[in-house]
Amino acid sequence: MTQAGSELFATALGELGAVLGRIDDGRVDAACAMLAGAGKIVVYGCGREALQVKGFAMRLFHLGLPVSVVGDMTTPPLGQGDVFLASSGPGETATVLTLMRVAREAGAKVVLLTAEPAGSAAKLADFTLLVPAQTMASDQGAARSSVLPMGSLFEAALFLLFEVMVLKLEALTGATPETMRARHTNME
């Protein structure tokens, strides 16, 4: 690898570590408790955030939690005792805002992951987990803070945050690596 390549990796990893270091661990624990106690969990994210959210849904399923992804034909209706988890890094994603309103009107609690605590989505959420990273809302001009393009820093932070949440949820649910592996699909 070239020195320039090594420096890019080092810079990106440093940025990612700084974002993760600013996430409030107590809020992570509270979000995990909400998920562990939910009757049903439905998740949603747009674009590349959706990829991270869907990966998290897969792990929630492996943990034995009742999870679905918006858009799947088998997604159940939400109501009292349920949780809608949404990701909107910029905090203004129209689809997320609409789905948050639907979930709230049905009586579900709304958990939001965002980089914009003052955004419209944060105002609608019952619980906000701040991921303080550059998104597409802050990737240009003086607001740009990452070597990574567009919302990549936020998306990478989501991946690692979700993996840590899975570890915390293992403890909350009593899941083991063996029980999780037993729920992994055999249709690959």
N, C-alpha and C positions, 0 to 999 in steps of 0.2 A: 504494500500500500504506500502511496506517496505521502509525503509529509503534509501536503495540503489536505488529503483525504483524512489522515489521522486527526488533523486539527478540526476538521468539520465534525467528525464523530465526537471528539472530546467536547467541542462547543455544544453540540446538540444534547449530549448526555448531561452536561453541566446545567443546561437550561431546564431539562426534564427534572433533574434532581432538585433544582431550586423550586420548581412548581410544586412537586410532591412534598417538599419540606414545608410549604406554606399551607397545606391542606390541614384543616382542623380535625385531629384524630377523634375527638369527642363527638363531632358531627358525623364522622364516618361510623362510629359505634352506634349512634342513634339511628342512622339510616339503616344499618344492618338489623337493628332490633325491629324496626318497622317492617322490613322485608320478612324477617323470620316469623313475625306474628301475623302476617297478612293472610286473609282467607284465599285471595287470588292476587297474582301480580301480573300486570300487563306492562310491557316496556315499549318505548318508541324513541327513535332518533332519526334525523335526516342525514342524507349524504354519507360521508365517511364516519360520522358519529354513529350512524345506524349500524355500521359494521361492528363497532366496539360494543354497542348496546346488545346486538344480537349474540355476540360472543359471550357476553355476561349472562344473557338469558339461557344459553346452553349450559353454562356452569350452574345457574340456579336450578335448572332441571336436574343436573347431575347430583345436586345437593338434596333432591327430593322435594323441592318447593314447587308449588302450583303456578307455573309461569307460562305466559304466552306473549307473542309479538304482534303488535298492531299490524293488520294486513293479512295475517294468516287466517285461513277460513275457519280454523278451530278456536279462534280467540273468543272467550266467553264474555258476556256482559259484566261490567263492574258495578259494585254497589257498596253498601256499608261493610266495613271491615277489610276492604280490598285496597291495594296500592297501585297507582299508576306511576311508573318511573319514567321520566323523560329527560333527554339530553338536548339542551339548546345552548351551545357555547356562546353565541352572540346574544342570546336572551330575547330575540325578537322574531323567531321563526314562526311564520303564520300557521303552519300545520300543527306545530307543537302547541301554540296558544289555543287553537281550536280544540284539540284533543284534551288539553288540560281542563277546559271549560266543560266538556262533555263528561269527563271523569268526575269532576267536582259536583256537577249537577246530579250525577248518579249516586253520590254519597261516598265515593272513594277518596282516599287521601292521595295527594299529589306530591311526589318527591321529584325535585328538579336538580339536575347537574348543570351548572352554568359557570361561565367566566365573568358574567355581568350581573352582579348582585342588585343593581338598580334597574335592570331591564324589566320589560313588561311581563315576561315569564316568571321572574322571581316574585313579582307582586301577586301573581295568581297561585303560586305554590303554597302548599301547607308546610313544606320543609324544603329548604334549599341547601345543597352541598356545593360550596364554592370551589371551583378548580381554577385557580388564578393563572391562566395561560393565555397567550395570544390566540385569537381566533380570526376568522375572516372579517370580523367587525373591527379588528385592530391591527391589520397586517400591512398597512400602508403609511407612508410618511413618517412623521415623528412618533406616532403610536406604535410603529413596528418595534418589536422587542426580541424577536427570535430569528436565528439563521434559517430555520425551517420555513417552508412556504405556507402561506394561508393559515389554515387551522390545524396544521399537523402537530404542533406542540400540545394543543388541547386534546386532540385525538390520542396521541401517545400517552398522555397523562391519564386519560380515561382507561386505557388498557391496563396500566399498572395499578391504578386505583381499584378497578374491578377485581383484579387478581388478589389484592390484599383484602378486599371485602369478602371474597370467597373464602379465604383463610379464616377470617373472623366469623363468617357464617358457618363454617365447619364446626367451630367450637359451640356456637349457639344452637345448632340443630342436632349435634351429636353425629353428624356424618363422618365417615372415615374414607380414606382413599379407596378402600375396597368397595364400600357401598356406592361411592361415586362412580367408580370404574364399571360396576355392575349395571349402572343406568346408561352407560355410553352405548350409542347405537351399534348394531351389528349389520347395518344396511349400507356399509361402505364398500 
